[in-house]
Amino acid sequence: MMREDIATPLISYREKLRRSFGYDERRVALLQILRSFDYHLVASSFLPAENPEDEKRRRRMTDLFVWGLNEALAVLWSDAVKKEGIPLFVSDQSLTDWGESFLCACGRVRLVEHVLELERLRLATISPVVDGVAHCTLDCSGMGSEALEREDCSVLPDLMARSQDQKRLLQELTARRPEVTEKMRRLVKPFESHYIQYNAESEVDEYYTDLAHIIAPQLFGWDAFPESAVFGGIPYRRYLDAVLMLVGFARKHIDFCMLLCEKHPGISLVDVLALPGKWTDTCRYLSYGLDLPFEACEQILATTSMTAENAGHHLLVPHAAPAPHYMIGSGSAVRLMAGCLDSPFQFMLREIRRRFRSDWDRSVDDREHVFRTYLIAAFAPFNRVAFFGDSIKISTDLGETDIDAFALDPGAGVAGLFQLKWQDPFGSSMRERESRKTNFLKNGNAWIGKVCRWIAQRRMQQTLLSTGIPREWIDGINETRLFVLGRHFSHFSGEGAMDERAAWGTWPQVLRLLETDTRGRSPLTTIHDLLKSDSPHKRLRKGMGEQEIKIDGLKLVIRPAKEEVA
């Protein structure tokens, strides 16, 4: 139950926000919110900051906007979205200022609720409100571990960009860009004085399709399932193809918008980025591009869209990636460029899981095989570590379990035993985080206990012989190393024991560490030791000092965790 001394000003503030828009037409307010959000995120990514202070301001606003988008839409969402179409209007300065202010205010609301969740989970303590001020102390161990693991995910696109194929493709695109830009400059025109229009041109479309094939595979969620996995009767490969088209379109549209505003300074970027359109046209365009039936494209695109039917599910998620589409009028949707480029799979996968739960549950079992394939490929350059078969079933007096991947360095006599967990991300949802944490730690610790018992009972030799591993290699094993690897996370703030007989880590962390000096007795022992020394619990950053969140009637002062170290 929410604390009354904080709940009362929070409820009052929400009601004030709901009344802050001065027009009856809610669709205007919703479109302005989406415009302001898209403009800020696109400008922050594609337009240079004026100076370091401007860059800091942008980062602060971006954080509040991302926290605030779902709250802003939830406050304003109503039956108005069931009306036909979407009103088109010019965002004057007062509307633009209101949209930015509203998003920031809603971001602060969600941050207050986030801090309350931290207290509920005993990750923080909040003092009683006195004279409108409450003090929050983040008093748990390991605070910030999740953020460090999220940062590790950035290593994946960096590693992909270093491949020779990627470098060659980028060089080719760079050489083609000047000619493509000149064609685009001639194609783009104003529409009704304030908006944008441009015609299709094969060379331009091919350029952005090629660009999308570089960008999209780097996005979080691209490899969430094997391409053959089926959702609602449609292979996941076709969902990937749809995202490729959205990414290519978004980059093309942003560049067209920039060129239009350059040619016509009187046209505002905020009016042309977020793009309203008829849903049937959107589905028809995808059907033509993918050579798929209209109904199949309608189903695929439905997993990219916030609608009257699914808004109650998605708008509750804090700090969520934006959706590519928002259906704020019956039969019409707004395409958000930030939603197409930021993390389009995060929304899509959450909606696929909601719509096709039985297909989802059936398909997650295939992820272990994909994870094992990645692991084998990562160790292949060493030319000394062999992986055997699929998972290995073992039995002990503690129960049965699987070794998801078994690796052997016969030259060093070192065996690596892996548990691989491909989890769904939880973002900033503390409820989902707590569920993932409980399951991951419970299962990981149980696995370590069973494997260690299996080794202690000298059952490993006979089991390995039955898999076809040469006896001389098995007899040469003099050391075993245990690994518990999560695809996205492995360490958490707060209480939760992790059996130290294994090295715990994430897949992006392993890839980052493989880029460092891995010389040693064996790649398996080196990575094992590096994972332990590189644990997020051991490399937490120094606290950032006090922070304040202010809403009408309440100021929340947040102090960093005492356990944080430099």
Secondary structure, 3 states (H helix, E strand, C coil): CCCHHHHHHHHHHHHHHHCCCCCCCHHHHHHHHHHHHHHHHHHHHHCCCCCHHHHHHHHHHHHHHHHHHHHHHHHHCCHHHHCECCCCCCCCHHHHHHHHHHHHHHHHHHHHHHHHHHHHCCCCEECCCECCEEEEECCCCCCCHHHHHHHHCCHHHHHHHCCHHHHHHHHHHHHHHHHHHHHHHHHCEEECCCEEECCCCHHHHHHHHHHHHHHHHHCCCCCCCCCCCEECCEEHHHHHHHHHHHHHHHHHHHHHHHHHHHHCCCCCHHHHCCEEEEHHHHHHHHHHHHCCCHHHHHHHHHCCEECCCCHHHHCCCCCCCCCCEEEEEECEEEECHHHHHCCHHHHHHHHHHHHCHHHHHHHHHHHHHHHHHHHHHHHHHHCCCEECCCCEEEEECCEEEEECEEEEECCCCEEEEEEEECCCCCCCCHHHHHHHHHHHHHHHHHHHHHHHHHHHCCCHHHHHHHCCCCHHHHHCCCEEEEEEEECCCCCCCCCCCCCCCEEEEEHHHHHHHHCCCCCCCCHHHHHHHHHHHCCCCCCCCCCCCCEEEEECCEEEEEECCCCCCC
